[in-house]
Amino acid sequence: MYEQLYSRIQQCSTIAVTSHFRPDGDAIGSTLALGLALQALGKKVYMWNEDGVPARYAFLGGAELIQPLPDAVPADVEMLICVDTGDWKRLGDRTQQLLADFPLIVNIDHHGTNTRYGHLHVIEPETAACAYVLFNMLKAWGVKLTKPMADALYVGISTDTGSFQYGSTTPEVMHAAGELLAAGVDVADVNRRVYQEVPYTSLLMQREVLNHMVVEAVGQLAHYSMPAGRKAELGVTLEDTKDLVDVVRVLQGVKVAVIFEDLEDGRIRMSLRSKDPSISVATIAAQFGGGGHAMASGIRMRGELAACREQVLNAIRKELAV
Ligand SMILES: [Mn+2]
């Protein structure tokens, strides 16, 4: 697949790269690493994200190249590449609109639930990160990794593996990380910037979760629900609500953790995490139109917070069989 994509790329002179809304480290790292590599291959490259680059990733070399969405795809773009996006809907409303009807869309991803949208696919399900897929791809293409590319790939792999804590961290992933370090990644500096410069409002949000979390099913299920208006009362940003599920996930004995968030637009956002390999939260999410990975998934549902929560919790309680 790498060679097939490479030969299609060789036929193009202008390529756009984009990823999902509310981008995480893998979305930004993958967009940037691939964009910079395509530039190194002599291509004119556009990099877009409809929600921009989160502050904690702005230090990455070339991050400023990731631009807001244009109103229309520039006429010179011959190929559009979507990275780290398992589902067409995850691209976001405006990106979907922009890309609809584009004749050559490439889907590079690592989600087990990838719906295979687009015209060309490089999907390696349940591998550590899209950035890890790209690491192997760029190597196969003979691209020499610059420090900005290595930093971007490292951030993608590190954030998607929970700093090399999840089961997706294979020997090959560790070897890849080693090669990225050899290519110039300053591990202490990157980790401080990504993990140890948390805004005060983010800690406020975490305190709120600890104050109001619910633990049930003999300690195996922990969840927190954010009602409408609470974010504004606390003064927290959208970015502060990211990875909140980790606050409850770490509790001893918990097998499944969930955060329910009233998005105040008639929809409820849910982040699900499993700590038990025999319980796939991707399967649970799929019952409600969501998706993701076995150990980390998400759902967006229309309806009232309490009603949506009860449906999803019931599905989880069934899995926990208590
Ligand atoms: Mn990813």
Residues whose N, C-alpha, C, O or C-beta is under 5 A from the ligand:
A	BS01	MN	D26 D84 A129 C130 D160
